C-alpha cells in the first residue's frame, strides 16, 4: 500500500465477530470475555433474569454496547436475526470495563408470560473503538494504528414451564460432502490465494431432523450413533461424540414446534442407500 507523504495518521480497523452457533474458538487471546455463553430463562419470576458477565483481559479500558436479536434458522441452517430489544430490559446497555475488571449485564424477560414454545435470542456484546497510540512507519511521516474490535454473542433462550424437546429423524441420505469451514463474516475474509485448493468432497450423510416438542434442542449436547451398511456390504456403526458434533454442526440449535434442520456429517466410507440406516441421539 502506498502512503501519501503528508499523511500524519492512517487508521486501519479490523473487526472480528465470534459466533458460538458456528464455531468453537479459544478465548484465551481475546481482549473481551463473555460468560455464560448460553442462558435459559423462564417467562416469570426470578428465573426470567440472566446475568451475563463481560470481562476485560486487555491492556486498556474497554467500552462496550449491547443489543438483542431474535434468532431463527431455516432448514439449511441459515441464521435469520431480527431486532428484539423490546422483549427484554438490559442494564446496563452500555458500559466501560476497566483493565482486569468485570461488568455484570442484567437481562430480564418482559415479553409475553404465556409463550407456547421456547424462543431463542442473541445478546450482542460489541466492543467500541477507542483511540490507540499510533505506530510510526519507518521512513515515512505516516503512522498506523490497528484496533481489533470484538463482537461476541451469548445465546439466551426463554422457555415456558415444563417445555420439552421431541427430536425425530426425518431422513438419512448418503452423499458426498465438503468439510465445514468456519463461519466468518465475509467482510473480514482476506482474498484467497489464486492457487488455493477447495476441500475435497468426502463420503458423508445428510441428516434431516425435526423437533416436535415445545422446547428447543441443542444437537451438540447429544452423542450421535449411526448404524448402516457400507457400499461393499459391510456392517457400519459410528458414534459421534459431543466435541466432534460441535465441530461439525456448531451448537446445532433446533427450534421447537416443527423446527427442521439438515446437517451434513462425514462417514469416512460410502454407505449403501438401499440398506436400512438408523441414527440415535444419546447422552
C-alpha positions, 0 to 999 in steps of 0.5 A: 500500500502506498502512503501519501507523504503528508499523511500524519495518521492512517487508521486501519480497523479490523473487526472480528465477530465470534459466533458460538452457533458456528464455531468453537474458538479459544478465548484465551487471546481475546481482549473481551470475555463473555460468560455464560455463553448460553442462558435459559430463562423462564417467562416469570419470576426470578428465573426470567433474569440472566446475568451475563458477565463481560470481562476485560483481559486487555491492556486498556479500558474497554467500552462496550454496547449491547443489543438483542436479536431474535434468532431463527434458522431455516432448514439449511441452517441459515441464521435469520436475526431480527431486532428484539430489544423490546422483549427484554430490559438490559442494564446496563446497555452500555458500559466501560470495563476497566483493565482486569475488571468485570461488568455484570449485564442484567437481562430480564424477560418482559415479553409475553408470560404465556409463550407456547414454545421456547424462543431463542435470542442473541445478546450482542456484546460489541466492543467500541473503538477507542483511540490507540497510540499510533505506530510510526512507519519507518521512513515515512511521516505516516503512522498506523494504528490497528484496533481489533474490535470484538463482537461476541454473542451469548445465546439466551433462550426463554422457555415456558414451564415444563417445555420439552424437546421431541427430536425425530429423524426425518431422513438419512441420505448418503452423499458426498460432502465438503468439510465445514469451514468456519463461519466468518463474516465475509467482510473480514475474509482476506482474498484467497490465494489464486492457487488455493485448493477447495476441500475435497468432497468426502463420503458423508450423510445428510441428516434431516431432523425435526423437533416436535416438542415445545422446547428447543434442542441443542444437537451438540449436547447429544452423542450421535450413533449411526448404524448402516451398511457400507457400499461393499456390504459391510456392517457400519456403526459410528458414534459421534461424540459431543466435541466432534458434533460441535465441530461439525454442526456448531451448537446445532440449535433446533427450534421447537414446534416443527423446527427442521434442520439438515446437517451434513456429517462425514462417514469416512466410507460410502454407505449403501442407500438401499440398506436400512440406516438408523441414527440415535441421539444419546447422552 
